Amino acid sequence: MYPSDSVLKEFTQKIQPRFVQIRSNKEQSNILAAIHDALLPKLLSGELRVKDVKGLWKIKTNDLINL
């Protein structure tokens, strides 16, 4: 037994935004992880100080990752 086309369509319409949000959350998580991985070693070594990092939010993510 399978659901009707109308039920499938309604289900798809309701669930698709959740998949879009999941994809967006995953992309944001990857960006935050990359920023974390780039900054943490520099902060721990003293190469960067917290006051130096405060303005980095204005820098593009790719530039920050390449620090």
C-alpha positions as CSV (number, residue, x, y, z in Angstrom):
1,M,0.0,0.0,0.0
2,Y,1.4,3.4,-1.0
3,P,0.2,6.9,-0.2
4,S,-1.8,8.8,-2.9
5,D,-0.1,11.4,-5.1
6,S,-1.8,14.2,-3.2
7,V,-0.5,12.9,0.1
8,L,3.0,12.6,-1.3
9,K,2.8,16.1,-2.7
10,E,1.6,17.5,0.6
11,F,4.3,15.7,2.5
12,T,7.0,16.9,0.1
13,Q,5.7,20.5,0.4
14,K,5.8,20.3,4.2
15,I,9.2,18.5,4.5
16,Q,11.2,20.3,1.8
17,P,11.7,23.5,3.9
18,R,13.2,21.4,6.7
19,F,15.7,19.9,4.3
20,V,16.6,23.3,3.1
21,Q,17.1,24.4,6.7
22,I,19.2,21.3,7.5
23,R,21.5,22.1,4.5
24,S,21.8,25.7,5.6
25,N,22.6,24.7,9.2
26,K,25.2,22.2,7.9
27,E,26.9,24.9,5.7
28,Q,27.0,27.3,8.7
29,S,28.4,24.6,10.9
30,N,31.2,24.0,8.4
31,I,32.0,27.7,8.3
32,L,32.1,28.0,12.1
33,A,34.3,24.8,12.4
34,A,36.7,26.3,9.8
35,I,36.9,29.6,11.7
36,H,37.4,27.7,15.0
37,D,40.2,25.6,13.4
38,A,41.9,28.7,12.1
39,L,41.7,30.8,15.2
40,L,42.1,28.4,18.1
41,P,45.8,27.5,17.5
42,K,46.7,31.1,16.9
43,L,44.9,32.2,20.1
44,L,46.5,29.4,22.2
45,S,50.0,30.2,20.9
46,G,49.6,33.9,21.6
47,E,49.9,34.8,17.9
48,L,46.5,36.4,18.1
49,R,44.9,38.1,21.1
50,V,41.2,38.3,21.8
51,K,41.3,42.1,21.3
52,D,42.8,41.4,17.8
53,V,40.1,39.0,16.9
54,K,37.1,41.3,17.7
55,G,37.3,43.0,14.3
56,L,37.9,39.8,12.3
57,W,34.1,39.2,11.9
58,K,34.2,41.8,9.1
59,I,36.7,39.8,7.1
60,K,35.4,37.3,4.5
61,T,35.3,33.8,5.8
62,N,37.8,32.6,3.1
63,D,40.3,35.2,4.2
64,L,39.9,34.2,7.8
65,I,40.4,30.5,7.1
66,N,43.7,31.4,5.3
67,L,45.1,33.3,8.3
